[in-house]
Amino acid sequence: MLLTEQEVKTLTAKILSMSKVDDATAAVGSNKQSHLRFANNNVLTSGARETRTANITVWIGGKRGSASTNDLDDASLKEMVEQAEKIARTAPPDREYMPSLPKQTYKPVNAYIEATANLSLTDRAKQIGAILNEFEKSGVIGAGFHNATAQAGGNATKNGNFEFERSTGVGLSVTSRMPDGTSSGYFLRSHNDISKLDTMHIARQSIKKALEGRNARVIEPGVYTVVLEPQAVADLIGGFGFGFNARNAEEGRSAFSAPGGKTKLGQQVFDEKVTIFSDPWHPDLPGSQSAQGGIPAQRIMMVNKGVLENLTYNRFWAAQKDKQPTPGPVNTIFQTTGPTHTLEEMIRSTKRGILVSRFWYIRQTDPRTASSTGLTRDGVWWIEDGKIAYPLKNFRFNQSTMEMLAPGNVLMVSKPERVGSSEGGGGSLLPALKLKDFNFTSQSEAV
């Protein structure tokens, strides 16, 4: 069972009372997770687990030590505290120590859905069974992963702060492949509310991509106009909203750095169609009530019509720069304040270009230009005269996000939808994008 707020409050208070150090923070969490995995058109595994954990961080004479345990009995908690204190006594000074937070006021976020936390295993089995039948009917070989989690926990400080929060999440990823291995399709969606996860839609989109990706052709790599589906946008920049770090920018290690230890704050860094912000209380993407360092979360605008409006200062760096700390983002929402266009409208407006459904194996190459490299996967098509002409073999790309979203390069933006990166990470609200130029560097034989 998940811990209640009173249980967390009692446990964190007990942990802190076991230590007489200068300063400390204690946290207790509980997690309930279940999954159903399927492959080769058959169910493979189904399971569930529940865990509870505790941890403490202490400071003794400016030195820091941390320890954790997954046993919450008194003896285990006492041993954990003693271990943290032992580490602190032998550790070097914590040069970025800031006193733990005093009492804060948090505005609750409705991220917990009871139906998700206690999903019906029978209903899930029926949904996956229907998907397996759809695989057989369509003549594809399918695999996927359905995962649901529920979490409850909180933390407390020696200086009197306490917070408690609950959240849920559920997601389904589906991969479909032709029996001869010549094409594949992928689709992933997630939500905190299980009633808003359309499992059959996810499966059918995956199957459709596999069927329409047969007989792919080869074209030369180069710079092309592209239409990126929301999944492809998520794979590239799903976590971009968390990259607006003031310290990195001021130390010259960021795409938002400017010469002389300055930043690009207030400058037009992206196309005017680009607005990126964080909203903990967005109904389709509830975040956390606390941001970095336990500071109460706020709605924060990072980029407004292409202009860089905020960089986030944690408590240590804010103190160094004589500024107020900023809460920082707890989710990423990318939308446009101008007109929106559907994916179909983007395709119809394209004389010659490439439609990309997904990117994979993405690795950062230069943080100063926000550049990355990776591969297309599970569905690439050539667009000609406003129509999808034929599927393409995959590409490797090298692309700067700053150039990708630069003024004049963003041609069209759709309404955002909730989508997560296929390489892991939480969901974001992201649109489909039509971009004037995107850099494909070589061909790939991968399907």
C-alpha positions as CSV (number, residue, x, y, z in Angstrom):
1,M,0.0,0.0,0.0
2,L,1.1,3.6,-0.7
3,L,2.1,5.6,2.3
4,T,-0.4,8.3,3.6
5,E,0.6,11.8,4.3
6,Q,0.4,11.2,8.1
7,E,2.7,8.1,7.7
8,V,5.2,10.1,5.8
9,K,5.1,13.0,8.3
10,T,5.6,10.6,11.2
11,L,8.5,8.7,9.5
12,T,10.4,11.8,8.4
13,A,10.0,13.3,11.9
14,K,11.3,10.1,13.4
15,I,14.3,10.0,11.1
16,L,15.3,13.6,11.8
17,S,14.9,13.0,15.5
18,M,17.5,10.3,15.3
19,S,20.2,12.8,14.3
20,K,21.5,15.7,16.3
21,V,23.6,17.1,13.4
22,D,23.8,20.8,12.2
23,D,21.3,20.3,9.4
24,A,19.5,17.5,7.6
25,T,16.8,16.5,5.2
26,A,14.8,13.3,5.3
27,A,12.6,11.7,2.6
28,V,10.3,8.7,2.5
29,G,8.6,7.3,-0.6
30,S,6.4,4.5,-1.7
31,N,5.9,3.1,-5.2
32,K,3.4,0.6,-6.7
33,Q,4.2,-0.6,-10.2
34,S,2.6,-3.2,-12.6
35,H,3.4,-4.2,-16.1
36,L,2.4,-6.4,-19.0
37,R,4.9,-7.2,-21.7
38,F,4.1,-8.8,-25.0
39,A,6.2,-9.9,-28.1
40,N,5.8,-12.1,-31.2
41,N,2.0,-11.6,-30.8
42,N,2.0,-13.3,-27.4
43,V,2.0,-12.2,-23.8
44,L,5.4,-12.7,-22.2
45,T,5.3,-11.4,-18.7
46,S,2.9,-9.8,-16.2
47,G,3.9,-8.6,-12.8
48,A,3.6,-6.1,-10.0
49,R,5.8,-4.9,-7.2
50,E,5.6,-2.5,-4.2
51,T,8.5,-0.7,-2.6
52,R,9.1,1.7,0.2
53,T,12.3,3.7,0.7
54,A,13.8,6.2,3.0
55,N,16.9,8.4,2.8
56,I,18.6,11.1,4.8
57,T,21.2,13.8,4.0
58,V,23.1,15.3,6.9
59,W,25.7,18.1,7.2
60,I,28.3,18.2,10.0
61,G,30.6,21.2,10.0
62,G,29.7,21.9,6.4
63,K,30.4,18.3,5.3
64,R,27.7,16.2,3.7
65,G,26.7,12.5,4.0
66,S,23.8,10.6,2.6
67,A,22.4,7.1,3.1
68,S,19.2,5.2,2.2
69,T,17.3,2.1,3.1
70,N,14.3,0.1,1.9
71,D,13.5,-1.1,5.4
72,L,11.4,1.3,7.5
73,D,11.7,-0.4,10.9
74,D,13.3,1.6,13.6
75,A,16.6,-0.3,13.7
76,S,17.1,0.1,9.9
77,L,16.3,3.8,10.0
78,K,18.8,4.3,12.9
79,E,21.5,2.4,11.0
80,M,20.8,4.6,7.9
81,V,21.2,7.8,10.0
82,E,24.4,6.5,11.5
83,Q,25.8,5.6,8.1
84,A,25.0,9.1,6.7
85,E,26.7,10.7,9.7
86,K,29.8,8.5,9.3
87,I,30.1,9.5,5.7
88,A,29.7,13.2,6.6
89,R,32.5,13.1,9.1
90,T,35.0,11.8,6.6
91,A,33.7,13.8,3.5
92,P,35.4,16.9,2.1
93,P,33.5,20.2,2.7
94,D,30.4,20.7,0.7
95,R,31.3,23.9,-1.1
96,E,27.8,24.4,-2.4
97,Y,26.0,23.8,0.9
98,M,22.8,25.8,1.5
99,P,20.8,25.5,4.7
100,S,17.8,23.2,4.3
101,L,14.5,25.0,3.5
102,P,12.4,26.5,6.2
103,K,8.6,26.0,6.0
104,Q,7.2,26.5,2.5
105,T,3.7,26.8,1.1
106,Y,2.9,24.4,-1.7
107,K,-0.1,24.6,-4.0
108,P,-1.3,21.0,-4.6
109,V,-1.2,19.4,-8.0
110,N,-3.9,16.9,-9.1
111,A,-1.5,14.3,-10.5
112,Y,-3.0,11.3,-8.7
113,I,-5.8,9.3,-10.3
114,E,-7.2,6.4,-8.2
115,A,-8.3,4.4,-11.3
116,T,-4.7,4.5,-12.5
117,A,-3.2,3.5,-9.2
118,N,-5.6,0.6,-8.9
119,L,-6.0,-0.4,-12.6
120,S,-8.1,-3.4,-13.4
121,L,-5.7,-6.2,-14.4
122,T,-8.6,-7.9,-16.2
123,D,-9.4,-4.8,-18.3
124,R,-5.7,-4.5,-19.2
125,A,-5.5,-8.1,-20.3
126,K,-8.6,-7.7,-22.5
127,Q,-7.1,-4.5,-24.1
128,I,-3.8,-6.3,-24.8
129,G,-5.7,-9.3,-26.1
130,A,-7.5,-7.1,-28.5
131,I,-4.2,-5.7,-29.7
132,L,-2.8,-9.1,-30.3
133,N,-5.8,-10.0,-32.4
134,E,-5.2,-6.8,-34.4
135,F,-1.6,-7.9,-35.0
136,E,-2.8,-11.2,-36.4
137,K,-5.5,-9.6,-38.5
138,S,-3.1,-7.1,-40.0
139,G,-0.4,-9.7,-40.7
140,V,2.3,-8.0,-38.6
141,I,4.5,-9.2,-35.7
142,G,3.9,-7.0,-32.7
143,A,5.5,-6.2,-29.3
144,G,4.9,-3.7,-26.6
145,F,5.0,-2.7,-23.0
146,H,2.1,-1.5,-20.8
147,N,3.3,0.0,-17.5
148,A,1.5,1.7,-14.7
149,T,2.9,3.4,-11.6
150,A,1.6,5.1,-8.5
151,Q,3.8,7.0,-6.1
152,A,3.3,8.7,-2.7
153,G,6.0,10.3,-0.5
154,G,7.5,13.4,0.9
155,N,10.4,15.0,2.7
156,A,11.1,17.1,5.7
157,T,14.0,19.4,6.8
158,K,15.6,20.2,10.1
159,N,14.5,23.8,9.5
160,G,10.8,23.0,9.6
161,N,9.7,22.3,6.0
162,F,7.5,19.4,5.0
163,E,5.9,18.4,1.8
164,F,3.8,15.4,0.6
165,E,2.8,14.5,-2.9
166,R,1.1,11.7,-4.8
167,S,1.1,10.9,-8.6
168,T,0.2,8.2,-11.1
169,G,1.3,7.4,-14.6
170,V,0.4,4.8,-17.3
171,G,1.9,4.3,-20.7
172,L,1.8,1.9,-23.7
173,S,4.5,1.5,-26.4
174,V,3.8,-0.7,-29.4
175,T,6.2,-1.8,-32.2
176,S,4.9,-3.6,-35.3
177,R,7.1,-5.3,-37.9
178,M,6.5,-7.0,-41.2
179,P,7.3,-10.7,-41.0
180,D,10.1,-10.3,-43.6
181,G,11.7,-7.5,-41.4
182,T,11.5,-4.9,-44.1
183,S,9.5,-2.3,-42.3
184,S,8.4,-1.4,-38.8
185,G,6.1,1.1,-37.0
186,Y,6.2,2.5,-33.5
187,F,3.8,4.5,-31.4
188,L,3.9,5.5,-27.7
189,R,1.6,7.5,-25.5
190,S,1.2,8.0,-21.7
191,H,-0.9,9.8,-19.2
192,N,-1.5,10.1,-15.5
193,D,-5.2,9.2,-16.1
194,I,-5.7,5.7,-17.4
195,S,-9.1,6.6,-18.9
196,K,-7.3,8.9,-21.4
197,L,-4.9,6.2,-22.7
198,D,-6.4,4.9,-25.9
199,T,-4.6,1.5,-26.3
200,M,-6.2,0.5,-29.5
201,H,-5.4,3.8,-31.2
202,I,-1.7,3.3,-30.1
203,A,-1.6,-0.2,-31.6
204,R,-3.3,0.8,-34.9
205,Q,-1.0,3.7,-35.5
206,S,2.0,1.4,-35.0
207,I,0.5,-1.2,-37.4
208,K,-0.3,1.5,-40.0
209,K,3.2,2.8,-40.0
210,A,4.6,-0.8,-40.5
211,L,2.2,-1.5,-43.4
212,E,2.9,1.8,-45.1
213,G,6.7,1.5,-44.7
214,R,7.1,-1.4,-47.0
215,N,9.4,-1.2,-50.1
216,A,11.4,1.8,-48.8
217,R,13.6,3.6,-51.2
218,V,17.0,5.2,-50.8
219,I,17.7,8.9,-51.4
220,E,20.8,10.9,-50.8
221,P,21.4,12.5,-47.4
222,G,21.4,16.2,-47.2
223,V,19.4,19.2,-45.9
224,Y,15.7,18.8,-46.4
225,T,12.4,20.4,-45.4
226,V,10.9,18.1,-42.8
227,V,7.6,17.4,-41.1
228,L,8.2,16.0,-37.6
229,E,5.4,14.1,-35.9
230,P,5.0,14.8,-32.2
231,Q,6.9,11.6,-31.3
232,A,9.9,12.8,-33.3
233,V,9.7,16.2,-31.6
234,A,9.6,14.5,-28.2
235,D,12.6,12.3,-29.0
236,L,14.6,15.4,-29.9
237,I,13.5,18.1,-27.5
238,G,11.2,16.4,-25.0
239,G,13.4,17.4,-22.1
240,F,14.6,20.7,-23.6
241,G,12.5,22.7,-21.1
242,F,14.8,21.6,-18.3
243,G,17.9,23.0,-20.1
244,F,17.5,26.7,-19.2
245,N,20.2,26.7,-16.6
246,A,21.6,30.1,-15.6
247,R,24.9,28.7,-14.2
248,N,25.7,26.8,-17.4
249,A,24.9,29.9,-19.5
250,E,26.9,32.3,-17.3
251,E,29.9,29.9,-17.3
252,G,29.9,29.6,-21.1
253,R,28.7,26.0,-21.2
254,S,25.3,26.5,-22.8
255,A,23.6,27.4,-26.0
256,F,22.3,30.4,-24.1
257,S,25.8,31.7,-23.3
258,A,27.0,35.0,-24.6
259,P,30.6,36.4,-24.7
260,G,32.1,37.9,-21.5
261,G,30.1,35.7,-19.0
262,K,26.8,37.1,-20.3
263,T,23.7,35.3,-21.5
264,K,21.2,35.7,-24.2
265,L,18.4,36.5,-21.8
266,G,16.0,38.9,-23.5
267,Q,17.2,38.0,-27.0
268,Q,15.3,36.5,-29.9
269,V,16.8,33.0,-29.8
270,F,14.1,31.0,-31.6
271,D,11.4,31.6,-34.2
272,E,8.5,33.7,-33.0
273,K,6.2,30.7,-33.4
274,V,8.1,29.0,-30.5
275,T,6.8,29.4,-26.9
276,I,8.1,27.1,-24.2
277,F,6.9,27.1,-20.6
278,S,6.2,25.0,-17.5
279,D,2.8,24.8,-15.8
280,P,2.5,22.4,-12.8
281,W,-1.3,22.7,-12.9
282,H,-1.9,22.0,-16.6
283,P,-4.8,19.5,-16.7
284,D,-3.2,17.4,-19.4
285,L,0.3,17.4,-18.0
286,P,0.2,17.9,-14.2
287,G,3.7,18.4,-12.8
288,S,5.0,18.5,-9.3
289,Q,4.1,21.0,-6.6
290,S,7.9,21.5,-5.8
291,A,10.6,22.4,-8.2
292,Q,14.4,22.2,-7.9
293,G,15.7,22.1,-4.3
294,G,12.2,21.9,-2.9
295,I,11.2,25.4,-3.9
296,P,7.4,25.7,-4.5
297,A,6.7,25.3,-8.2
298,Q,5.3,28.1,-10.3
299,R,4.1,28.6,-13.8
300,I,7.3,29.8,-15.5
301,M,7.8,31.1,-19.1
302,M,11.1,30.1,-20.6
303,V,10.7,31.2,-24.2
304,N,7.9,33.6,-25.2
305,K,7.4,34.1,-29.0
306,G,11.0,33.1,-29.5
307,V,12.5,35.4,-26.9
308,L,14.5,33.9,-24.0
309,E,12.6,35.2,-20.9
310,N,14.0,33.1,-18.0
311,L,17.0,31.1,-16.9
312,T,16.7,29.1,-13.7
313,Y,18.9,29.9,-10.7
314,N,19.2,27.2,-8.0
315,R,19.6,28.5,-4.4
316,F,23.4,28.2,-4.4
317,W,24.0,29.9,-7.7
318,A,21.4,32.6,-6.9
319,A,23.3,33.4,-3.7
320,Q,26.6,33.6,-5.7
321,K,25.0,36.1,-8.1
322,D,22.9,38.1,-5.6
323,K,19.7,37.0,-7.2
324,Q,16.5,35.3,-6.1
325,P,16.4,31.6,-6.7
326,T,13.9,30.5,-9.3
327,P,11.7,27.4,-9.0
328,G,12.6,26.1,-12.5
329,P,10.4,23.9,-14.7
330,V,8.5,20.8,-13.6
331,N,7.3,19.9,-17.1
332,T,7.7,21.0,-20.7
333,I,5.0,22.6,-22.8
334,F,5.7,23.8,-26.3
335,Q,3.0,25.7,-28.1
336,T,2.6,28.6,-30.5
337,T,0.7,31.8,-29.9
338,G,0.0,32.0,-33.7
339,P,-2.2,29.9,-35.9
340,T,-1.8,26.1,-35.7
341,H,-1.9,23.5,-38.5
342,T,-2.7,19.8,-38.6
343,L,-0.1,17.3,-39.6
344,E,-2.1,16.7,-42.8
345,E,-2.0,20.5,-43.6
346,M,1.8,20.4,-43.1
347,I,2.1,17.6,-45.6
348,R,-0.2,19.2,-48.2
349,S,1.8,22.4,-48.0
350,T,5.1,20.7,-48.7
351,K,6.4,20.6,-52.3
352,R,9.3,18.3,-51.5
353,G,10.3,17.1,-48.1
354,I,10.6,14.2,-45.6
355,L,8.1,13.1,-43.0
356,V,9.7,11.6,-39.8
357,S,7.7,9.7,-37.2
358,R,10.5,8.9,-34.7
359,F,14.2,9.4,-33.8
360,W,16.3,6.9,-31.9
361,Y,19.8,6.5,-30.3
362,I,20.1,10.2,-29.8
363,R,23.3,11.5,-28.2
364,Q,24.3,15.1,-27.5
365,T,27.4,16.3,-29.4
366,D,27.9,19.9,-28.2
367,P,25.9,21.6,-25.4
368,R,27.0,25.0,-26.5
369,T,25.0,24.7,-29.7
370,A,22.5,22.2,-28.3
371,S,23.5,19.8,-31.0
372,S,22.8,16.1,-31.2
373,T,23.1,13.1,-33.5
374,G,20.9,10.0,-33.9
375,L,18.9,8.0,-36.3
376,T,15.4,8.0,-37.8
377,R,13.4,4.8,-37.1
378,D,10.1,3.1,-37.6
379,G,8.7,5.2,-40.4
380,V,10.2,7.8,-42.8
381,W,8.4,9.0,-46.0
382,W,9.1,11.2,-49.0
383,I,6.6,14.0,-49.5
384,E,6.1,15.3,-53.1
385,D,3.5,17.8,-54.3
386,G,1.7,17.8,-51.0
387,K,1.3,14.0,-50.8
388,I,3.2,11.1,-49.2
389,A,4.9,9.6,-52.2
390,Y,6.8,6.6,-50.8
391,P,8.7,5.3,-47.8
392,L,12.4,5.9,-47.3
393,K,15.3,4.1,-45.9
394,N,16.5,5.5,-42.6
395,F,19.0,8.3,-42.0
396,R,21.6,9.5,-39.5
397,F,21.2,13.2,-38.6
398,N,23.4,15.8,-37.0
399,Q,21.3,18.8,-35.9
400,S,21.5,21.9,-33.6
401,T,18.3,22.6,-31.7
402,M,19.1,26.3,-31.9
403,E,19.3,26.1,-35.7
404,M,16.3,23.8,-35.9
405,L,14.1,26.3,-34.0
406,A,15.8,29.4,-35.3
407,P,13.9,32.4,-36.7
408,G,12.6,31.6,-40.2
409,N,13.2,27.8,-39.9
410,V,9.9,27.0,-38.1
411,L,7.3,27.0,-40.9
412,M,4.3,25.4,-39.1
413,V,3.3,24.3,-35.6
414,S,0.4,22.0,-34.6
415,K,-1.6,22.0,-31.4
416,P,0.5,20.3,-28.7
417,E,-0.4,16.8,-27.5
418,R,1.0,14.7,-24.6
419,V,3.8,12.5,-25.8
420,G,7.0,11.1,-24.2
421,S,10.4,10.4,-25.5
422,S,10.8,6.8,-26.9
423,E,14.2,6.6,-25.0
424,G,12.5,7.2,-21.7
425,G,11.6,10.1,-19.5
426,G,8.3,11.7,-18.6
427,G,5.7,13.1,-21.0
428,S,5.6,16.6,-22.4
429,L,3.0,18.6,-24.4
430,L,4.6,19.0,-27.8
431,P,3.4,19.8,-31.3
432,A,4.2,18.4,-34.7
433,L,6.6,20.8,-36.6
434,K,7.3,21.7,-40.2
435,L,10.9,22.9,-40.5
436,K,12.5,24.5,-43.5
437,D,15.9,22.8,-43.1
438,F,17.0,19.7,-41.3
439,N,20.4,18.1,-41.7
440,F,20.6,14.3,-42.6
441,T,24.2,13.3,-42.8
442,S,24.2,9.7,-44.0
443,Q,22.1,6.7,-44.8
444,S,21.3,3.9,-42.4
445,E,20.4,0.3,-43.2
446,A,18.5,-0.1,-39.9
447,V,14.7,-0.7,-40.2
